[in-house]
Amino acid sequence: MKKLGLAVGLIAIVLAAEAMGSDTMSIRTLEPGQCYTWGINPQKTLALEPNQIVTEAVLTLHNFRSGVGDTGSYPRSSSRTGSSSETPNYDSLRLYVLNNPRYGFLPLNTGTQNGDPFAGVCGALNAEYVQGDLVYRLSGTHDADAWTTEIFGEIVSLELTDGTRVSLSSSLVEFIDYAGTGVSVGFGIWPGEARFYYDDITLTLTVQSYAGDHLLKTIVCRIGDQVLSEKAFTLTVSAVNGSVDVSPNKPTYQNGDIVTLTAVPRNGYLFDRWSGSAAGTANPLTLTIDGHKTVAANFAENSRSSQRGT
């Protein structure tokens, strides 16, 4: 169930830091009145197996500061705000969980923006300033008006395979739910009328299992990991009661690329048909990439198998 959605049109401008020498570095900025999105491909980046779930998500703006100046580069030794007792004023900065932003860290076209475009669409996350970094913990943010709160009524508690329990706040459940749909998931950033500086933005995800063998792993995503150019396209594949082998399996494809999709049913099921950007019953399926594609493999219960089981 989705009550939040944001279709955003983005300019493909990549904010990239360049090395300026051993003692200085290029500074990344969030410009006043300019909103940004960071889209992550859950199928390519998260690659969660069945019974695995994100139990913690921490977004960090590294070496975050405001009002430092406009020169564009600073000595590393003096730019680290964490060595100072002064906390930057980040009251105007707002950060949100979004579904279906474009891949990569990109600015929205501000020509038609008048104020925060994300306000009223979803709840802003809470931040804390820790040793020079601005940190957002999705598991520590609860939005009483979120659709997840309306469904579950309270913070969700889940028992893991190691016997411990974790609490999944509305923001974290929202993030996980978006990632499970196969569409991109990510964040929207609105700095207000202030300028902010940072060195890097990372998303650290803790993944654990809630069934089967115990698993504990960490996935770290950076804003430079996934950038989608105007001429690149994505292929999103989903399946229930089976899986799909994609060859070649790449984060993005160029116009005219040929991809082979092979539907693999789970025990007790048979491949039925393709839907979405593809149709028919051919298996394997040869797909020509000429735009963004979303393909679903549909499986039907094997009647012979069910008869044998009765």
N, C-alpha and C positions, 0 to 999 in steps of 0.2 A: 504494500500500500504506500503510495507516495502522495504527500500533500505539498511537497516542496519541489520546485523545479525552476531551473533558470537556463533559458536558452540565450547564450551570449555570442555576439559577433565580435571577433577580436582582430586586431591588427597584428600581423606576424612580425613583431619586433622583439628581438631577443636581448635581454639585459645580460651582458656577459662581462665578467671581470677579466682584466688583462694584467699580467705581471709587469710591474714597472721597475724592476730591479730588486736587488737583495734587501734594500732598506725601506722601500716604499711599495705601495700596492694601489691598484685602482679601487675606487670606492663605489659600491652599488648604492643606489638611492631609491626611495619611494617619494615621488614628486607630489607636491601639493595639488589637490584636486584631480589626481590621476588614480584611477582604480586598477587593480591588477587581479589576475587569476592564475592559479597554478593547477594544471590538470595532470592527473596521474592515470596511467593505463593499468587497471587492476589485474587484467589477465596477463600482461607482460611483466609487470613489476612485482605484484604481490604473489601471483602464482600459488595460491593456497590450495592445498589438497583437501579432500573431503574430511570433515571432522576437525579441521583447523580453523582457528578464529583469532582475530586481532584483539588482544586483551588490553593493550595500552598503545596510545598514539600520542607522540610528543612532537610538536612543531617548534623549532628553535630558530630565531633570528640571531645569528652569531655576531658578537661585537656590535651590539645595537646602540646607536646614539642619535641625538637630535641636536640641531643648532651648532654643529661643529664648524661649519664653513662651507664654502663652495669651490674650493680649489681642485677637487677631484682626486687628489692623492695625498696620503698622509704617511709619515713614518710609522712602521709597525710598532715600534717601541712606545710611541706616544699616543697611538690611536686606540689602545685597549682601554675602553671605559671601565672595565672591571677593576683596574688598579686604582680607580678613583672612588671616593665615597659619594660622588654626585650621581643621582639616578635621573636619566633623561625623562622628560615629560612626554609620555605616550598616551595621554588621555584622549586625544582625538583619533588615535589609530583603532580601527575596527577590523576584526578578522572573522570570517564565517566559513562553515562547511558548505560546499556546493556539490551538486551532481551535474555531470555533463559539461564541465568546462573544457576548453580545448587543451590538448596536451602541451606541456611546456609552461614556463613562467612568462606570461604575456600581459601587456597593458590593454585595457579596453579602449575603444575609441571614445575619447572624452568630448568629442564635438557636440554630442547630444546629451551629455551627462549634466545633471543639475543636482549636486549633492550626492550622498551615498546611495548607489543604485541597489545595494543589497539589503538596505534597511527595510524591515517589514516582510522580507521574503524568508529570512531565517534568523535565528538568534546569534548574537556575537559571542565569541569565545572569551574566556577570562585569561588574563596574562599575569605573569609574575616576572620580576627582574632578578636574575640570578647570576652573580659574578660577571656582569657585563653582557649577558645574553637575555633576550626577551623570550620567554618560554610559555607555550600554550599546551596544556595537558588536556586532551579531549576527555579523558576519563574523569577529570576533575571539574568538568563543566556540565551543568545540568540546566536545561531550558524547560521550564514548566509548561511552555506553550508548544513544545515540539510535538510532532505527530506521534513520535515514539512514546511520549508520555501519555498521550490520549489513548494509545493502544494498550500499553502495559500498566498504566496507572501509577507506576513508581519506577525507581531505578532497578534495572534487570540484574539479577544475581545468577551466576552460572557456576556449576561445579566442574572443575577440570579433572583430567585423568590422574593427576598427582594427589587428588583429594582436597585440594584447596578450592576456595571460592573467590570469584572476582565479581566486582560490581561494574556494570557497563552503563555509563551515564547516557542520557538522551543523545548527546553529541556523538559519542563513540558508537552507539547503536546505529545512528543515522549514517555515519561514515562507513561502517561495516555493511549496512544494507545497500548503500549506493554501490560499494565495491562489488557486492554479490550480483548486481544486475548485469554486469559486463560492460556498462558504460563507464566513461571516465569519471573519476571522483577527485575532489581536490578542495581548493580554498579560494575565497575571494578576500581581497585586501583593500581597505579604504583608509588612506592616511589623513583624511580631512584636509585642512588647509595648512598642514605642517609638512616640513621636509624631514625625512629620517634617513639615516645611513646604517649600513650593515655590511658584513663581509660575505656572508653565505646564509642560505636558508636550507635547513634539513628537516626531514620528517623521519622520525625513528619509530618503527612499529615493532611491538613485541607480539609474537605469534605463539600460541599454545594450542593444545588439543583438548577437546571436551569428550572424546570417545576414542577407543582403541589405545594404542601405545602413547605414552607421554612424549610430548614434543615441546621444546623451548628453543626459539630462534629469534634473531633480530634482523630486521630489514631496514636499511637506511637509504632514503631517497633524497636527492639533491635537486635544486631548481634547474641545474644544467643537464640532468640525466635524460630528460625527454623533451625535445623541442620539435615541433611539427612545422615544417616549412609549408608554404602555400601550395606547393606542387606534390606534397606527400599525402598519402591516404592511409587510413587505418582499417583493419579488418577485425571485427568483433564476432566471436563465435561462442555459441552457448549450446548446451545439451542437458537433457534430463533423462535419467535411466540409461546413460551411455556417455561417450566422450567423442571428441573429434580430433583427429590428427591433422595438423596443418603443415604443409610443406611447400615452400620454405616458410618457417615461422619467424616473422620479423616484427619489430614494433611498428614500422611504417613501410609502405610500398609506394613505388612510383607508378605513374599512369602506364598501363599496358602490361604490368607484371602479371605472370600466370601463377596461380596458387592451386594446389591440389588439396581437397578436403576429403578425408576418409572417416566415415561414421563408424564407430565401434560400439555396438550395444553391450550392455551389461548382461549378466546371466539372467535368462528368463525373458529377454526382450529381443525384438527384431527391429532393424532400421525401417522406418516407414516412409519419410519424405523430408525434403528440405523446405524451409520457409524463410521469409524475410527477403534478403537481397538475392536469394536463389530459390529455384523451384525444381520439382521433379524428383525422381527416385534414383537417379544415377549415383552409384557409389563404387569407386571414388568419383568425386565431382571436380571438374576443372573450371576454375573461376578466373575471369579476367578482371583485373582491378582497373576501374575507370572512375572511381570516386570512393567515398567512405562506404564500407559494406558492413552489414550486420546480418549474419546467417545463423539460423537455428537448425539443429538436427533433431528430428522428431522420431521417437521410438514407440513401438506398440508392444504390448505384452504378447509373448509367444503362447498362443492358445494350446499348442501341443504340449509345451512345457507345463502349463497350468493343469492340463488334464492328467499328465503323469503324476503330478503332485497331489491329486485328489484321491 
